[in-house]
């Protein structure tokens, strides 16, 4: 299945399936799951990246076990709106994943998601640096997924940007 727009994702994901939000990084992948109503994103896990084959197998099992019907990748667009090497890496990973997994997949502009999560964990939760490092990727994945869910429901979103094809 090709990469789709966020609005197309809404129509392609079966009603009682979840969405999986992914914050794809060079060393880890943050994961977040929506509820079956696709209203709330919850941080789930941070997995250490490995070789693509192992990462793909892990994600295939995860999707199957959690009744996931679609993917939302955070796309790390630069502040000026351009796409750099990190965007290309994310797009490449998603395209390769779709060669072994047939799920509708969309991108969501993740500008400032990690910075917003870091700020919140420092100022509101007063979390130690070590503990923040353990949860920032899955929290960023939830932030990304929640932005996409809010856009899909027609509600406003307090960050994240527009869905990207």
C-alpha positions as CSV (number, residue, x, y, z in Angstrom):
1,X,0.0,0.0,0.0
2,X,1.4,3.5,-0.8
3,X,1.9,6.4,1.6
4,X,-1.4,8.2,1.9
5,X,-2.6,11.5,3.1
6,X,-3.9,11.8,6.7
7,X,-7.5,12.1,5.4
8,X,-7.2,9.0,3.3
9,X,-5.8,7.2,6.3
10,X,-9.0,7.8,8.1
11,X,-11.1,6.1,5.5
12,X,-8.6,3.2,5.0
13,X,-8.2,2.1,8.6
14,X,-10.9,-0.4,9.8
15,X,-13.2,1.0,12.4
16,X,-12.1,-1.1,15.4
17,X,-8.4,-1.0,14.7
18,X,-5.8,1.2,16.4
19,X,-3.3,3.6,14.8
20,X,0.4,3.2,15.7
21,X,2.4,6.4,16.0
22,X,6.2,6.1,15.3
23,X,8.9,8.6,16.3
24,X,11.7,7.2,14.1
25,X,15.2,8.1,15.2
26,X,18.7,7.0,14.4
27,X,19.0,4.8,17.4
28,X,15.5,4.2,18.7
29,X,11.8,4.1,17.5
30,X,9.3,5.6,19.9
31,X,5.9,3.8,19.7
32,X,2.4,5.1,20.7
33,X,-1.0,3.5,20.3
34,X,-4.4,5.0,19.8
35,X,-7.5,3.6,21.4
36,X,-9.9,1.8,19.0
37,X,-12.0,5.0,18.8
38,X,-8.9,6.8,17.5
39,X,-9.4,9.7,20.0
40,X,-6.5,9.2,22.5
41,X,-2.8,8.4,21.9
42,X,-0.9,6.6,24.6
43,X,2.9,6.3,24.9
44,X,3.7,2.6,24.6
45,X,7.4,1.8,24.3
46,X,10.8,2.8,22.9
47,X,12.6,0.1,21.0
48,X,16.3,0.1,20.2
49,X,16.8,0.0,16.4
50,X,18.6,-2.9,14.9
51,X,19.0,-4.1,11.3
52,X,16.0,-3.3,9.2
53,X,14.9,-7.0,9.0
54,X,14.7,-7.3,12.7
55,X,13.0,-3.9,13.1
56,X,10.4,-4.9,10.5
57,X,9.8,-8.3,12.1
58,X,9.3,-6.6,15.5
59,X,6.8,-4.1,14.0
60,X,4.9,-6.7,12.1
61,X,4.4,-8.7,15.3
62,X,3.5,-5.6,17.2
63,X,0.9,-4.6,14.6
64,X,-0.6,-8.1,14.7
65,X,-0.7,-8.3,18.5
66,X,-2.2,-4.9,19.0
67,X,-4.8,-4.9,16.2
68,X,-3.1,-1.9,14.4
69,X,-4.8,-0.9,11.2
70,X,-2.6,2.1,10.1
71,X,0.7,3.9,10.8
72,X,1.5,7.5,11.5
73,X,5.2,8.4,11.2
74,X,6.4,11.6,12.6
75,X,8.3,13.5,9.8
76,X,11.1,15.7,11.2
77,X,10.6,18.7,8.9
78,X,12.9,21.7,9.5
79,X,11.5,24.9,11.0
80,X,11.6,26.5,7.6
81,X,9.5,23.7,6.1
82,X,12.2,22.0,4.2
83,X,13.0,18.3,4.4
84,X,16.5,17.3,5.3
85,X,18.4,14.0,5.7
86,X,16.3,12.9,8.7
87,X,13.1,13.3,6.7
88,X,14.6,11.2,3.9
89,X,15.7,8.5,6.3
90,X,12.2,8.4,7.8
91,X,10.6,8.3,4.4
92,X,13.0,5.5,3.3
93,X,12.3,3.4,6.4
94,X,8.5,3.8,5.9
95,X,8.8,2.8,2.2
96,X,10.9,-0.2,3.0
97,X,8.5,-1.2,5.7
98,X,5.6,-1.0,3.3
99,X,7.4,-3.6,1.1
100,X,6.8,-6.2,3.9
101,X,3.7,-4.8,5.6
102,X,0.5,-3.8,3.9
103,X,-0.9,-1.0,6.0
104,X,-2.1,2.5,5.2
105,X,0.7,4.9,6.3
106,X,0.7,8.6,6.7
107,X,3.2,11.2,7.8
108,X,2.6,14.0,10.4
109,X,4.8,17.0,10.7
110,X,6.6,16.5,14.0
111,X,8.3,19.9,14.3
112,X,9.2,20.6,17.9
113,X,7.5,17.4,19.3
114,X,10.6,16.2,21.1
115,X,11.4,19.8,22.4
116,X,7.8,20.1,23.6
117,X,8.0,16.8,25.4
118,X,11.4,17.6,27.0
119,X,10.1,21.0,28.2
120,X,7.0,19.3,29.7
121,X,9.0,16.6,31.4
122,X,11.4,19.2,32.9
123,X,9.0,22.0,33.9
124,X,5.8,20.1,34.8
125,X,6.9,16.7,35.9
126,X,10.4,17.7,37.2
127,X,11.9,14.4,35.9
128,X,15.6,13.6,36.0
129,X,17.6,13.6,32.8
130,X,18.1,9.9,32.9
131,X,14.4,9.1,33.3
132,X,13.6,11.7,30.5
133,X,15.9,9.9,28.2
134,X,14.1,6.6,28.9
135,X,10.6,8.0,27.9
136,X,11.1,10.9,25.6
137,X,10.8,8.9,22.3
138,X,7.6,7.1,23.2
139,X,6.2,10.4,24.6
140,X,7.1,12.1,21.4
141,X,5.4,9.3,19.4
142,X,2.2,9.9,21.5
143,X,2.5,13.7,20.9
144,X,2.8,13.0,17.1
145,X,0.0,10.5,17.1
146,X,-2.3,12.8,19.1
147,X,-1.8,15.6,16.7
148,X,-2.8,13.4,13.8
149,X,-5.8,12.0,15.8
150,X,-6.9,15.6,16.6
151,X,-6.7,16.5,12.9
152,X,-8.6,13.5,11.9
153,X,-11.4,14.2,14.4
154,X,-11.7,17.7,13.1
155,X,-10.7,19.2,16.4
156,X,-8.0,21.7,16.7
157,X,-4.5,20.7,17.8
158,X,-2.1,22.6,19.9
159,X,1.0,21.6,18.0
160,X,2.3,19.3,15.3
161,X,1.4,21.0,12.0
162,X,-0.4,19.6,9.0
163,X,-0.6,16.0,7.9
164,X,1.9,15.3,5.1
165,X,1.7,12.8,2.2
